[in-house]
């Protein structure tokens, strides 16, 4: 059906899918840096992107593929953005349309749950998220962070029978595939996911967003946006703040004991442990307040 066609790839603008070659091609959030610094990327024109989460653009890109004789090999989709716009969740309507269009076109739908898996709702797969029950599964779904306890290199690819049937032995190899220590860690993590812990992920996530929204109002413009899904959430800062690198808010908070990482345009991204308590929520909020009131700001030259 698609023999001889130009191969294209599809992702959401601002998405991040990894740094090895094929995932990097799908990663719009890092594309500019790769184009600037990696000669091997300068002739790479296969990536198609749609605005998050435009149903109209999604329909149009598949129509364009048919009109131009392109084959979209796969669409990569984060259930919750982890780096490009941390904490922003895909709407169920967008997922459903992506599933419908990829299936009709003959391409694979890969859901990248590397960052969101377990952390968003206490479940691994997007089709177990609230509101997604009964949705058809993606062809492929990937998991790693949280599943590996944040301490051991383990990634998992889950495949439907259709996707698994496409695979041919010898195409892929991995020195560390399925080693017992990694699998023991994953089994231990999954064994600790009690109903109470799942509930805590969701409840504390809502509490963090509510408290950050209150802090946004309190600080009068220093925080410009708050969003989150479960225990993957962020607050975007006024451009007068530097979010990463030396003399940044990220560095300031880390030096004072708060694990935080930048993300998005100018955001602080938080990924606390699943058993985080209400008291620890308040500790983090207090640390953000102190950092924004007393921490470093850009110099006039940097701001310009």
C-alpha positions, 0 to 999 in steps of 0.5 A: 500500500505504501511501497515507494512513498516518502517516510514521514513521522508525526509528533506534537509541537513541543513534545520530547521523546528522547535523545537517541537518534529515532526518538530525537527525530520525533522530539520537537522541543529539542529540534532547534538545538539539534539543527544548530549543532548536529550536521546529521540533522540538518537534512532531516525533514521527515518530522511533521508536527501539529499544535497541541491538541488541535483536532483540525491540524491532526486531520489535516496532516493525514489528509496531506500525507494522502495527497502528497504520497507520504507514509507516516510511519508512526505518531509519537504522543506523550499522555502528559508532557514531561519536558516541553510543557510539563504537566499538560495532559492530552485530551481524550478526544485528541487521543481517540482521533489519533488512534483512529487516523493512525489505524486508518493510515496504516501507521503505528501509534506510540504512546510515550509514557516514559515520564508520565507512566505511574506518575500521572495517575498511579497506573501505567497505561494511558488507557487506564487514565480517568476518562480513557477507560474503554479507549483502544490501546496504542500499538506501542507504549513505553515505560521507564522512569518511576517503573525503575524506581528512579535508580536502575536503567530499565525501559519497557516497550509494550506492544499489541499483537498487531504491532508485535507481529510486525517485529522481525528477530534480529532487528533489535538487540540490547546488552542489558535486555530483561536482566533479573536485577532490573526486572526485580526492581520493576516488580518491587515498584509495581508491588508497592502500588497499593490503592492508597498510594495511587490515591495519594498520587492523585490527591497530592497532585491536585493539592500541589496545583491548588497551592501553586495557584494560590501562590501565583495569586499571592506573588502578583505575577512572579508565577505566570502559569500553573498546570499538572497531572498527578505528581507531574506538575510545573509553574512557569515563571516571569521572564525576569527569572532564569530557570536553569544553569548557574545563578538560576532558581533551579540551582537555588532550590536544589542547593536548599534541598528541593529536587526540581528541574526546569522544563517548558519555556521558563518553568520549574518542573516537579516530580516528587515521590509517590508517598509525598505527604501534605506536610511535604507539599507545604514545604515545597510551596514554602521553598518556591515562595522563598526562592522567588522572593529572595533568589536570583534574577536575571541581570538587565543584560540577560533580560534584554 
